[in-house]
Amino acid sequence: MKLTRLRIRNFRCYKNEAVFDFDDMTAFVGKNDVGKSTVMDALDIFLNEGSPDKHDASKDGDGKDLTIICEFADLPASVVIDEDNPTSFSVEYLLNEAGRLEIHKTFSDHLSTPKCTSVAAFAVHPTADGVADLLQLKNPELKKQAEKLKVDLTGIDQKVNAQLRQRIRETVGDLKLSPVLVPLNEDKTNKSWDKIKIHVPLLALFKSDRASTDQDPEAQDPLKSAVKEAIKQREAELNAIAAHVETEVRRIAQATLDKLKEMDESLAQQLNPQIVLKKWDTLFNVSITGDEDIPINKRGSGVKRLVLLNFFRAKAEQQSRERNNAPVIYGIEEPETSQHPHNQRLLITALMDLATDNQVVITTHTPMLARTLPDKCLRYIHLKPDKSREVLPGGGETNKLCASSLGVLPDNSIKLFVGVEGRHDITFLKHMAKMLQEAGCDVLDLEKMELEGGLIFFPLGGSSLALWTSRLERLARPEFHLFDRDELPPAVAKYQAEADAINLRARCKAVVTGKKEMENYLHHDAINEAYARVCDIKLGLAANFAAFDDVPIKIAEMVHAASGSPNAWAALDLETRGKKVSKAKRILNEHASSSMTKARLDQVDPDGHVIGWFTEMRALANLQ
């Protein structure tokens, strides 16, 4: 599942209902105390089955209607609603008008600690007599309802509630579908929410004001888990040692008692050996040291926070595995806290990479982070004069508010903007630049320039806060745009018109790849090495792909075939195939591109397209 929207009302500063939309990467921007942390806490309460405290209800709102609503997309094709039999959200009429799963949790503050009074799905659901409450009925009640409605149950398993519900609905015919709240946790129901919540994403929330030592629970959990796993691997041997120690202790104790009896038999009768075996994992007190054996908790606050942040990620991944690889949302408040600007750039790159496979939600006050993100990631929380809040998506006039709030100013240190079609293209170009530099070629060090603030990547077809505060403010910084050709000649390249328009502007250069896309410039040996190293898969590629082969799809098909799956590639649903292709694209650009050499590039790119891109970038960067 993927979180697409959060709505909250009567929760702290959000008396009136506020709506927050989420992307793979979402950054909340706004002044202090505007309600950014409240969004994170609302997600934590909903996704991690928490409860508000007695001060969380809006002071002037309805205390019995403290409501948190989450909407989810990318839903599993099969779920268990009750019993152990699969069905689906669509079959059970649990989706809203947009086709998403919309869950409402309502809490009441009339007690000292607010309690959850209702969990319900807002869905286009049957409202006709006899079918409106089928999800609230247990098996005997469903059979009675079927009998009452004279439903023919021939050919279905009457022990399976999902089949009973479906047959009843088919018999009734006109279900009178209408958007309504469908209870999921009433006492008389099968408590469907207990089954559904297994599929809901985990939220791993890293607070801005948390402590930063390696003895924190989040830091210790992965380490303690590592200790337990190591002990488990040698459990038989350790148990043998424990048994040996116990036997020897009892033997010596008995010998001691025998000698004591020789001196005073009555005293010996009062003494018995008591052996208490401790758990093996309690014998290990783990911590981490860094350079010169200095404990992490004695290092600077920025280093401690980075280490703890990654322990926190490790724990979240562990919890995901324990819940059958449930999706994870990483919520990180002010990740820039205590970090040097160099580390801030590294951190935002790492978080955006993390967002390729997970959802990441951050709050920030730092211009460096906000201006690096595409518009679609930004959410500005605006406090209006009447003290109500509105949530504005990034782009256009919103960027003016963001820039004003964060103090983002045009940056005269920027030497070059590089526009690409996606994150993977950035990774590819950085690896190519590093490889070419090591081969002695005079090319820009893209990664170093980005970290030092001299170069900014931005998404083609979109914009970012940095782009708005620079190019759109007429600073006329040089721009290099790289478009995939996509179309097989003699057809015109997909974005040729856009490239032509850019090339009419001063200090701007747009280039269209000579092959289909970036992955077509990867040598087959580099691809073989990447999959052997990362996935332990021998692809056995013996030749380079053709210039207009769809390399990620072809690789995904090969990997699927190598997995031994009984299902043919064509039989997989579009979502599954898409995920496999996305993974292939990531491995190709992150790992195969790092295995490229100058000799390999010359073989796969004899016309020198890639070198030509870097020649253009260097020339533009020198236009100062």
C-alpha positions as CSV (number, residue, x, y, z in Angstrom):
1,M,0.0,0.0,0.0
2,K,1.0,3.6,-0.6
3,L,-0.2,6.6,1.4
4,T,-1.7,9.1,-0.9
5,R,-3.6,11.5,1.4
6,L,-4.0,12.4,5.1
7,R,-6.9,14.4,6.5
8,I,-7.1,15.6,10.1
9,R,-9.7,17.6,12.0
10,N,-10.1,18.7,15.7
11,F,-6.5,17.6,16.3
12,R,-4.3,20.3,18.0
13,C,-4.0,23.3,15.7
14,Y,-6.2,21.8,13.0
15,K,-9.7,22.5,14.1
16,N,-11.1,22.5,10.6
17,E,-10.3,19.6,8.3
18,A,-6.9,19.9,6.6
19,V,-5.8,17.8,3.6
20,F,-2.3,16.7,2.9
21,D,-1.3,14.9,-0.2
22,F,1.7,12.6,-0.3
23,D,4.2,11.6,-3.0
24,D,7.1,9.2,-2.8
25,M,9.1,12.1,-1.3
26,T,7.2,14.8,0.6
27,A,8.7,17.8,2.4
28,F,6.6,20.0,4.7
29,V,7.8,23.6,4.8
30,G,6.5,26.4,7.0
31,K,7.4,28.6,9.9
32,N,7.8,27.4,13.5
33,D,4.7,26.1,15.3
34,V,2.6,26.1,12.1
35,G,1.7,22.4,12.4
36,K,4.4,20.4,10.6
37,S,5.1,18.1,13.6
38,T,1.4,17.7,14.1
39,V,1.2,16.1,10.7
40,M,3.9,13.6,11.6
41,D,2.3,12.8,15.0
42,A,-1.1,12.3,13.3
43,L,0.5,9.8,10.9
44,D,2.2,8.1,13.9
45,I,-1.1,7.7,15.8
46,F,-2.9,6.3,12.7
47,L,-0.3,4.0,11.2
48,N,1.3,2.7,14.4
49,E,-2.0,2.2,16.3
50,G,-1.3,4.9,18.8
51,S,-3.7,7.2,20.8
52,P,-3.8,10.9,21.2
53,D,-3.2,12.3,24.7
54,K,-5.6,14.4,26.7
55,H,-4.2,17.7,25.3
56,D,-4.4,16.7,21.6
57,A,-8.1,17.7,20.9
58,S,-8.5,21.2,19.4
59,K,-9.5,23.5,22.2
60,D,-12.4,25.1,20.4
61,G,-13.3,22.0,18.3
62,D,-15.5,19.0,18.8
63,G,-13.7,16.8,21.3
64,K,-15.7,13.8,20.3
65,D,-14.7,14.1,16.7
66,L,-10.9,14.1,16.8
67,T,-10.5,12.3,13.4
68,I,-7.5,11.1,11.4
69,I,-8.2,9.9,7.9
70,C,-5.7,8.1,5.6
71,E,-6.2,7.2,2.0
72,F,-4.1,4.4,0.3
73,A,-3.4,3.4,-3.3
74,D,-1.4,0.5,-4.8
75,L,-3.6,-1.9,-2.9
76,P,-2.9,-5.6,-2.7
77,A,-4.9,-7.7,-5.2
78,S,-5.9,-10.1,-2.4
79,V,-6.6,-9.6,1.3
80,V,-8.2,-11.4,4.2
81,I,-11.1,-9.5,5.7
82,D,-12.3,-12.1,8.0
83,E,-11.6,-15.8,8.8
84,D,-8.7,-16.9,6.6
85,N,-10.1,-16.7,3.1
86,P,-8.9,-14.2,0.5
87,T,-11.1,-11.6,-1.1
88,S,-10.4,-8.0,-2.3
89,F,-11.2,-4.5,-1.3
90,S,-13.1,-4.0,-4.6
91,V,-15.2,-7.2,-4.2
92,E,-16.1,-6.1,-0.7
93,Y,-17.0,-2.6,-1.9
94,L,-14.5,-0.9,0.4
95,L,-13.1,1.6,-2.0
96,N,-14.0,5.3,-2.3
97,E,-15.0,7.0,-5.5
98,A,-11.3,7.5,-6.5
99,G,-10.7,3.8,-6.1
100,R,-8.6,4.2,-3.0
101,L,-8.9,2.7,0.5
102,E,-10.1,5.5,2.8
103,I,-9.9,4.7,6.5
104,H,-11.4,7.0,9.2
105,K,-10.2,6.8,12.8
106,T,-12.2,8.8,15.3
107,F,-11.2,9.4,18.9
108,S,-13.1,10.9,21.8
109,D,-11.4,13.1,24.5
110,H,-14.2,12.8,27.1
111,L,-11.9,10.4,29.0
112,S,-8.5,11.3,30.6
113,T,-6.9,9.5,27.7
114,P,-8.7,9.7,24.3
115,K,-9.8,6.4,23.0
116,C,-10.5,5.2,19.5
117,T,-14.3,5.1,19.2
118,S,-14.5,4.2,15.5
119,V,-12.5,2.7,12.6
120,A,-14.5,2.8,9.4
121,A,-13.9,2.8,5.6
122,F,-15.5,5.6,3.6
123,A,-16.5,3.7,0.5
124,V,-19.0,3.4,-2.3
125,H,-20.9,0.6,-0.6
126,P,-24.2,-1.2,-0.9
127,T,-27.0,0.5,1.0
128,A,-29.9,-1.7,-0.1
129,D,-31.9,-3.6,2.5
130,G,-30.3,-6.9,3.4
131,V,-26.8,-6.1,2.0
132,A,-25.8,-2.9,3.8
133,D,-24.3,-4.6,6.9
134,L,-22.9,-7.9,5.5
135,L,-19.4,-7.1,6.6
136,Q,-20.7,-6.8,10.2
137,L,-22.2,-10.2,10.2
138,K,-20.5,-13.4,11.3
139,N,-20.9,-16.8,9.6
140,P,-24.2,-17.9,11.3
141,E,-25.7,-14.5,10.8
142,L,-24.8,-14.5,7.1
143,K,-26.5,-17.9,6.6
144,K,-29.6,-16.6,8.3
145,Q,-29.6,-13.5,6.1
146,A,-29.2,-15.7,3.0
147,E,-32.1,-17.9,4.2
148,K,-34.2,-14.8,4.8
149,L,-33.5,-13.4,1.3
150,K,-34.0,-16.9,-0.3
151,V,-30.5,-17.0,-1.6
152,D,-29.4,-20.2,-3.4
153,L,-26.2,-21.2,-1.8
154,T,-25.5,-24.2,-4.2
155,G,-21.9,-24.4,-5.3
156,I,-20.3,-22.2,-2.7
157,D,-18.5,-23.1,0.6
158,Q,-20.9,-21.9,3.2
159,K,-18.0,-21.7,5.8
160,V,-16.4,-18.9,3.8
161,N,-17.9,-15.6,4.6
162,A,-16.6,-13.9,1.5
163,Q,-18.4,-16.4,-0.7
164,L,-21.6,-15.9,1.3
165,R,-21.5,-12.2,1.0
166,Q,-20.9,-12.3,-2.7
167,R,-23.7,-14.7,-3.4
168,I,-26.1,-12.6,-1.3
169,R,-25.2,-9.4,-3.3
170,E,-25.6,-11.2,-6.6
171,T,-29.1,-12.3,-5.6
172,V,-30.2,-8.9,-4.4
173,G,-29.0,-7.3,-7.7
174,D,-29.6,-3.6,-7.2
175,L,-27.2,-2.8,-4.3
176,K,-28.0,0.9,-4.3
177,L,-24.3,1.8,-4.1
178,S,-23.6,5.1,-2.2
179,P,-20.6,6.7,-0.4
180,V,-21.0,5.7,3.3
181,L,-18.9,4.9,6.3
182,V,-18.5,1.2,6.7
183,P,-17.7,0.1,10.3
184,L,-14.6,-2.1,10.6
185,N,-14.2,-2.5,14.4
186,E,-17.6,-2.7,16.0
187,D,-17.9,-5.2,18.9
188,K,-20.5,-7.2,17.0
189,T,-18.5,-7.4,13.8
190,N,-15.6,-9.7,12.8
191,K,-13.4,-6.6,13.4
192,S,-12.2,-6.5,9.9
193,W,-9.7,-3.7,10.7
194,D,-7.5,-6.2,12.6
195,K,-7.0,-8.1,9.3
196,I,-6.7,-5.0,7.1
197,K,-4.1,-3.1,9.1
198,I,-1.6,-5.9,8.4
199,H,-1.3,-4.4,4.9
200,V,-1.0,-0.7,6.1
201,P,2.4,0.8,5.9
202,L,4.6,1.1,8.9
203,L,5.7,4.6,10.0
204,A,9.2,4.9,11.3
205,L,9.2,8.4,12.9
206,F,12.5,10.1,13.7
207,K,11.7,13.2,15.8
208,S,13.7,16.4,15.6
209,D,14.1,16.7,19.4
210,R,15.2,13.1,20.1
211,A,18.4,12.2,21.9
212,S,21.3,11.1,19.8
213,T,23.4,8.4,21.6
214,D,24.1,4.8,20.6
215,Q,22.4,3.6,23.7
216,D,19.0,4.8,22.5
217,P,16.4,2.0,22.1
218,E,16.3,2.6,18.3
219,A,20.1,2.2,18.1
220,Q,20.2,-0.7,20.5
221,D,17.5,-2.8,18.9
222,P,19.4,-3.6,15.7
223,L,22.5,-4.3,17.7
224,K,20.7,-6.5,20.1
225,S,19.0,-8.3,17.2
226,A,22.4,-8.9,15.8
227,V,23.5,-10.4,19.1
228,K,20.4,-12.7,19.2
229,E,20.9,-13.8,15.6
230,A,24.6,-14.6,16.2
231,I,23.6,-16.6,19.3
232,K,20.9,-18.4,17.4
233,Q,23.4,-19.5,14.8
234,R,25.5,-21.2,17.6
235,E,22.6,-22.2,19.8
236,A,23.3,-25.9,19.9
237,E,27.0,-25.3,20.8
238,L,26.1,-22.8,23.5
239,N,23.5,-25.1,25.0
240,A,26.1,-27.8,25.1
241,I,28.5,-25.5,27.0
242,A,25.7,-24.5,29.4
243,A,24.9,-28.2,30.0
244,H,28.6,-28.9,30.5
245,V,29.0,-26.1,33.0
246,E,25.9,-27.2,34.9
247,T,27.1,-30.8,35.1
248,E,30.5,-29.7,36.3
249,V,29.1,-27.3,38.9
250,R,26.7,-30.0,40.2
251,R,29.6,-32.5,40.4
252,I,31.8,-30.1,42.3
253,A,28.9,-29.0,44.5
254,Q,28.1,-32.7,45.3
255,A,31.7,-33.4,46.1
256,T,31.7,-30.4,48.4
257,L,28.6,-31.7,50.2
258,D,30.1,-35.1,50.5
259,K,33.2,-33.7,52.2
260,L,30.9,-31.5,54.4
261,K,29.0,-34.6,55.6
262,E,32.2,-36.1,56.9
263,M,32.5,-33.0,59.2
264,D,28.9,-32.3,60.1
265,E,26.1,-34.3,58.4
266,S,23.3,-32.1,59.7
267,L,24.9,-29.0,58.2
268,A,25.3,-30.7,54.8
269,Q,21.6,-31.5,54.7
270,Q,20.7,-27.8,54.8
271,L,22.7,-26.9,51.7
272,N,21.5,-27.5,48.1
273,P,23.2,-26.1,44.9
274,Q,21.0,-23.6,43.1
275,I,22.0,-22.9,39.5
276,V,20.3,-20.1,37.6
277,L,21.2,-19.9,33.9
278,K,21.1,-16.4,32.4
279,K,20.1,-15.8,28.8
280,W,23.1,-15.7,26.6
281,D,22.2,-12.3,25.0
282,T,22.3,-10.6,28.5
283,L,26.0,-11.3,28.6
284,F,26.7,-8.8,25.8
285,N,26.7,-5.0,26.3
286,V,27.1,-3.6,22.8
287,S,28.1,-0.2,21.6
288,I,29.8,1.4,18.6
289,T,33.1,3.1,18.4
290,G,34.4,5.2,15.5
291,D,37.8,6.6,14.6
292,E,40.5,6.1,17.3
293,D,38.0,3.9,19.2
294,I,36.0,6.9,20.3
295,P,32.5,5.9,21.3
296,I,29.8,7.3,19.1
297,N,28.0,8.9,22.0
298,K,31.2,11.0,22.6
299,R,31.3,12.2,19.0
300,G,29.8,15.4,17.6
301,S,26.0,15.8,17.6
302,G,25.9,15.7,13.8
303,V,27.7,12.4,13.6
304,K,25.6,10.9,16.4
305,R,22.5,11.9,14.7
306,L,23.5,10.5,11.3
307,V,24.5,7.2,13.0
308,L,21.3,7.0,14.9
309,L,19.2,7.9,11.8
310,N,20.7,4.8,10.0
311,F,20.1,2.6,13.1
312,F,16.5,3.8,12.9
313,R,16.4,2.8,9.3
314,A,17.8,-0.7,10.1
315,K,15.1,-1.2,12.8
316,A,12.3,-0.1,10.4
317,E,13.6,-2.6,7.8
318,Q,13.6,-5.3,10.4
319,Q,10.1,-4.6,11.4
320,S,9.0,-4.6,7.8
321,R,10.5,-8.1,7.3
322,E,8.7,-9.3,10.5
323,R,5.4,-8.1,8.9
324,N,5.9,-9.9,5.6
325,N,7.7,-7.0,4.0
326,A,5.1,-4.4,4.8
327,P,5.8,-1.1,3.1
328,V,7.6,1.5,5.2
329,I,7.1,5.3,5.4
330,Y,10.1,7.1,6.8
331,G,9.1,10.2,8.7
332,I,12.1,12.4,9.5
333,E,11.7,15.7,11.2
334,E,14.4,18.3,10.3
335,P,17.0,15.8,9.0
336,E,19.4,18.7,8.6
337,T,19.6,19.3,12.4
338,S,23.3,19.5,13.5
339,Q,24.5,18.8,10.0
340,H,27.2,20.6,8.0
341,P,26.0,21.9,4.6
342,H,28.1,19.2,2.9
343,N,26.4,16.5,4.9
344,Q,23.0,18.1,4.2
345,R,23.6,17.6,0.5
346,L,24.6,14.0,1.1
347,L,21.6,13.4,3.3
348,I,19.0,14.8,0.9
349,T,20.5,12.6,-1.9
350,A,20.4,9.6,0.3
351,L,16.8,10.3,1.3
352,M,15.7,10.8,-2.4
353,D,17.4,7.5,-3.2
354,L,15.5,5.9,-0.3
355,A,12.3,7.2,-1.7
356,T,12.7,5.1,-4.9
357,D,11.6,2.0,-2.9
358,N,9.8,3.6,0.1
359,Q,7.9,6.8,0.9
360,V,9.8,9.5,2.7
361,V,8.2,12.4,4.6
362,I,10.4,15.2,6.0
363,T,9.9,18.6,7.6
364,T,12.5,21.2,7.1
365,H,13.5,24.8,7.8
366,T,16.7,24.6,5.7
367,P,16.9,26.3,2.2
368,M,19.5,23.7,1.1
369,L,17.0,20.8,1.4
370,A,13.9,22.6,0.2
371,R,15.5,24.0,-2.9
372,T,17.0,20.7,-4.0
373,L,13.6,19.0,-4.2
374,P,11.3,19.1,-7.2
375,D,8.2,21.2,-6.8
376,K,5.9,18.1,-6.6
377,C,7.6,17.1,-3.3
378,L,7.0,20.5,-1.5
379,R,4.0,21.2,0.8
380,Y,3.8,24.7,2.3
381,I,1.7,25.0,5.4
382,H,0.4,28.5,5.4
383,L,-1.0,30.2,8.6
384,K,-3.8,32.5,7.5
385,P,-4.7,35.7,9.3
386,D,-7.7,33.9,10.9
387,K,-5.3,31.4,12.4
388,S,-6.6,28.6,10.2
389,R,-4.1,26.6,8.1
390,E,-4.0,25.8,4.4
391,V,-1.7,23.3,2.7
392,L,-0.3,24.5,-0.6
393,P,1.4,22.3,-3.2
394,G,4.8,23.3,-4.5
395,G,5.1,25.4,-7.7
396,G,4.1,28.7,-8.9
397,E,3.1,31.2,-6.2
398,T,3.7,28.7,-3.5
399,N,7.4,28.9,-4.2
400,K,7.4,32.5,-3.3
401,L,6.0,31.7,0.1
402,C,8.5,28.9,0.6
403,A,11.4,31.2,-0.4
404,S,10.2,33.9,1.9
405,S,9.6,31.5,4.8
406,L,13.0,29.8,4.4
407,G,15.0,32.8,3.3
408,V,15.9,31.1,0.0
409,L,17.9,33.6,-2.1
410,P,19.2,33.5,-5.6
411,D,22.5,31.6,-5.4
412,N,25.4,33.2,-7.3
413,S,27.6,30.2,-6.6
414,I,25.7,28.0,-9.0
415,K,27.6,27.4,-12.2
416,L,25.3,25.0,-14.0
417,F,21.8,23.5,-13.9
418,V,21.6,20.0,-15.3
419,G,18.1,18.9,-16.3
420,V,17.4,15.1,-16.5
421,E,14.4,12.9,-16.7
422,G,14.8,11.1,-13.4
423,R,16.9,10.2,-10.3
424,H,18.4,7.2,-12.1
425,D,19.8,9.5,-14.8
426,I,21.6,11.5,-12.1
427,T,23.2,8.4,-10.7
428,F,24.3,7.3,-14.2
429,L,25.9,10.6,-15.0
430,K,27.7,10.8,-11.7
431,H,29.2,7.3,-12.2
432,M,30.2,8.1,-15.8
433,A,31.9,11.4,-14.7
434,K,33.9,9.6,-12.0
435,M,34.9,6.8,-14.4
436,L,36.0,9.3,-17.1
437,Q,38.0,11.4,-14.6
438,E,39.8,8.3,-13.4
439,A,40.6,7.5,-17.1
440,G,42.2,10.9,-17.4
441,C,39.4,12.7,-19.3
442,D,38.8,16.4,-18.7
443,V,35.2,16.3,-17.5
444,L,33.3,17.9,-14.6
445,D,33.3,16.2,-11.2
446,L,29.5,16.3,-11.0
447,E,29.2,14.8,-7.5
448,K,31.8,17.2,-6.1
449,M,30.2,20.2,-7.8
450,E,26.8,19.2,-6.5
451,L,28.0,18.8,-2.9
452,E,29.8,22.2,-3.1
453,G,26.6,23.9,-4.4
454,G,28.1,24.7,-7.8
455,L,25.7,22.4,-9.7
456,I,22.1,21.5,-9.3
457,F,20.2,18.7,-11.0
458,F,16.5,19.3,-11.7
459,P,13.8,17.2,-13.3
460,L,12.8,18.0,-16.9
461,G,9.2,18.9,-17.3
462,G,9.1,20.2,-13.8
463,S,10.8,22.8,-11.6
464,S,12.2,23.2,-8.2
465,L,12.6,25.9,-5.6
466,A,16.2,26.3,-6.7
467,L,15.2,26.7,-10.3
468,W,12.5,29.3,-9.4
469,T,14.9,31.4,-7.3
470,S,17.6,31.3,-9.9
471,R,16.5,30.9,-13.5
472,L,13.1,32.3,-13.1
473,E,14.5,35.3,-11.2
474,R,16.5,35.9,-14.4
475,L,20.0,35.1,-13.0
476,A,20.7,33.5,-16.4
477,R,22.7,30.6,-15.1
478,P,23.8,28.1,-17.7
479,E,21.6,25.1,-18.2
480,F,22.3,21.7,-19.8
481,H,19.2,19.5,-20.6
482,L,19.5,15.8,-21.5
483,F,16.5,14.1,-23.1
484,D,16.1,10.4,-23.9
485,R,15.5,9.9,-27.6
486,D,12.9,7.1,-26.9
487,E,11.8,6.9,-30.6
488,L,13.5,4.8,-33.2
489,P,14.7,6.8,-36.2
490,P,13.6,8.0,-38.6
491,A,10.8,9.0,-36.2
492,V,11.4,12.4,-34.5
493,A,12.8,12.1,-30.9
494,K,10.0,12.3,-28.3
495,Y,11.2,15.6,-26.9
496,Q,12.9,17.1,-29.9
497,A,10.5,20.1,-30.0
498,E,11.3,20.9,-26.3
499,A,15.1,20.6,-27.0
500,D,14.9,22.9,-30.0
501,A,13.1,25.5,-28.0
502,I,15.7,25.4,-25.2
503,N,18.6,25.7,-27.7
504,L,17.2,29.0,-28.8
505,R,17.9,30.5,-25.4
506,A,21.2,32.0,-24.4
507,R,23.6,30.0,-22.2
508,C,21.4,26.9,-22.6
509,K,22.1,23.6,-24.3
510,A,19.7,20.7,-24.9
511,V,20.9,17.3,-26.1
512,V,18.9,14.2,-27.1
513,T,20.5,10.8,-26.6
514,G,21.6,9.0,-29.7
515,K,20.2,5.8,-28.3
516,K,16.9,5.0,-26.7
517,E,17.9,6.0,-23.1
518,M,20.8,5.9,-20.6
519,E,20.7,2.2,-20.0
520,N,21.6,1.5,-23.7
521,Y,25.1,2.9,-23.0
522,L,25.9,0.2,-20.5
523,H,28.3,-2.6,-21.5
524,H,27.0,-6.1,-21.2
525,D,30.0,-7.1,-19.0
526,A,29.1,-4.3,-16.6
527,I,25.5,-5.6,-16.4
528,N,26.7,-9.2,-15.8
529,E,29.0,-8.0,-13.0
530,A,26.3,-5.9,-11.3
531,Y,23.8,-8.7,-11.2
532,A,26.4,-11.3,-10.0
533,R,27.5,-8.9,-7.3
534,V,24.2,-7.5,-6.1
535,C,21.7,-10.3,-6.8
536,D,24.0,-13.4,-7.2
537,I,22.4,-14.0,-10.6
538,K,24.4,-15.0,-13.7
539,L,22.7,-13.3,-16.6
540,G,25.2,-14.6,-19.2
541,L,25.0,-11.6,-21.5
542,A,27.4,-12.2,-24.4
543,A,26.7,-9.0,-26.4
544,N,25.6,-5.4,-25.9
545,F,22.0,-4.5,-26.4
546,A,20.8,-2.8,-29.6
547,A,20.6,1.0,-29.6
548,F,16.8,0.9,-29.2
549,D,16.2,-2.1,-27.1
550,D,14.2,-1.5,-23.9
551,V,17.1,-2.6,-21.6
552,P,15.3,-2.4,-18.2
553,I,12.4,-4.5,-19.5
554,K,14.7,-7.1,-21.2
555,I,16.8,-7.4,-18.0
556,A,13.7,-7.7,-15.8
557,E,12.4,-10.5,-18.0
558,M,15.7,-12.3,-17.8
559,V,15.9,-11.9,-14.0
560,H,12.3,-13.2,-13.7
561,A,13.1,-16.3,-15.8
562,A,16.2,-16.9,-13.7
563,S,14.2,-16.8,-10.5
564,G,12.5,-20.1,-11.4
565,S,9.0,-18.6,-11.0
566,P,6.3,-20.9,-12.5
567,N,4.5,-17.8,-13.9
568,A,5.6,-16.6,-17.4
569,W,6.5,-12.9,-17.7
570,A,3.5,-12.1,-19.8
571,A,1.2,-13.7,-17.2
572,L,2.3,-11.2,-14.5
573,D,0.0,-8.3,-13.7
574,L,1.1,-4.8,-14.8
575,E,1.9,-3.7,-11.2
576,T,4.3,-6.7,-10.6
577,R,6.0,-6.2,-14.0
578,G,6.4,-2.5,-13.3
579,K,8.1,-3.2,-9.9
580,K,10.5,-5.6,-11.5
581,V,11.4,-3.2,-14.3
582,S,11.8,-0.4,-11.7
583,K,14.2,-2.6,-9.7
584,A,16.1,-3.5,-12.9
585,K,16.4,0.2,-13.7
586,R,17.8,1.0,-10.3
587,I,20.4,-1.8,-10.4
588,L,21.5,-0.9,-13.9
589,N,22.1,2.8,-13.0
590,E,23.4,2.3,-9.5
591,H,25.6,-0.8,-9.9
592,A,26.1,-1.6,-13.6
593,S,27.1,2.0,-14.3
594,S,29.7,1.9,-11.5
595,S,31.3,-1.1,-13.3
596,M,31.8,0.8,-16.5
597,T,35.3,1.5,-17.8
598,K,36.6,3.8,-20.5
599,A,37.3,0.8,-22.7
600,R,33.8,-0.6,-22.2
601,L,32.2,2.8,-22.9
602,D,34.2,3.1,-26.1
603,Q,32.8,-0.3,-27.2
604,V,29.2,0.4,-26.5
605,D,29.4,4.1,-27.5
606,P,31.8,4.3,-30.5
607,D,30.2,7.6,-31.6
608,G,31.2,9.3,-28.4
609,H,27.7,10.4,-27.3
610,V,28.4,10.3,-23.6
611,I,31.8,12.1,-23.9
612,G,29.9,14.7,-26.0
613,W,27.5,15.4,-23.1
614,F,30.3,16.1,-20.7
615,T,32.1,18.3,-23.2
616,E,28.9,20.4,-23.5
617,M,28.6,20.6,-19.7
618,R,32.2,21.7,-19.2
619,A,31.8,24.4,-21.8
620,L,28.6,25.7,-20.2
621,A,30.1,25.7,-16.7
622,N,33.0,27.8,-17.9
623,L,30.6,30.6,-19.2
624,Q,31.0,32.8,-16.1
